[in-house]
Amino acid sequence: MRYWLMKSEPDEASIDDLANAPERTLPWTGVRNYQARNFMRDAMQVGDGVLFYHSSCPEPGISGLARVASGVYPDPTQFDPASPYYDPKSTRETPRWLLVDVAFEKKTALIPLAALREHEALAGMRVLARGNRLSITPVTGDEWRFITERLM
């Protein structure tokens, strides 16, 4: 099993939206970074753990737990001209952008970014790296255990 931190803007898809979605599952649409896409395509597996992270909001941080609920498949928003994630160069025959479904596990008290920075055990987390803008980053088993056992 692997672990991931997946960022979402809460006005687009929050932990509450995930908890209230049909079957408590949402497609992780809108990833438009090749490295994040490749994590989904090449490394994510059904059952992997997810730290659900609210970003681009007044207080960013981890807001809950989820799990990867599907294998990878084409993101339909790339084909929709009305979508902000539309990609005119992507075709159904050769889609550029992929997604996985994510399933709700648990909502937690928010663990703010500042609180993550306080712990030496988390110093290597990619989300804490200067200039990190990736919406999906791997989390080590030690980081996962520290967060889920000590901070939640």
C-alpha positions, -999 to +999 in steps of 0.1 A: +000+000+000+011+035-008+001+068+006-007+102-011-015+138-003-041+151-027-049+188-028-083+202-037-097+237-034-126+234-010-149+254-033-143+229-060-144+196-040-141+196-002-140+168+022-177+175+029-185+172-008-167+138-008-186+126+023-219+136+007-212+123-028-231+093-042-213+062-028-190+087-010-168+087-040-157+114-065-136+114-096-104+134-091-108+156-122-088+186-134-052+174-128-032+193-155+003+186-144+022+157-160+040+147-128+008+145-108-009+126-137+020+102-138+016+094-101-020+084-108-011+065-140+021+047-128+020+044-090-015+047-075-034+015-068-069+009-055-068+010-017-039+034-014-044+059+015-051+096+008-045+126+030-073+149+017-058+185+017-077+217+013-056+242-007-060+278-020-082+287+009-078+309+041-063+280+061-048+252+040-043+219+055-053+182+058-090+179+064-096+142+063-087+107+050-097+090+018-086+061-003-080+055-040-112+037-052-105+030-089-079+024-114-069+052-137-091+063-166-095+094-189-106+126-173-138+136-192-133+173-185-105+174-210-131+168-238-157+194-226-153+228-242-174+243-214-150+230-187-121+251-173-101+219-177-108+215-214-077+206-235-083+210-273-052+189-280-065+159-262-086+134-281-106+104-269-083+082-289-052+096-272-063+113-240-036+134-222-053+136-188-063+109-164-080+105-131-088+081-103-118+079-081-113+088-045-135+075-017-143+091+017-129+075+048-130+101+076-133+138+082-108+152+107-101+184+125-081+205+101-043+200+104-030+233+091+000+236+070+017+255+098+011+226+122+027+202+097+058+224+096+063+222+134+072+185+133+107+173+125+093+139+115+075+156+086+103+179+074+108+158+042+071+160+031+069+173-004+039+195+004+063+214+027+090+219+001+095+255-011+077+261-044+058+228-044+027+233-064+018+197-072-017+187-065-007+151-058+024+141-039+036+108-024+037+104+014+060+079+031+047+053+055+064+070+084+048+104+075+014+087+072+017+070+106+029+102+123+000+122+109-027+096+114-015+084+149-002+116+164-020+145+147-055+132+141 
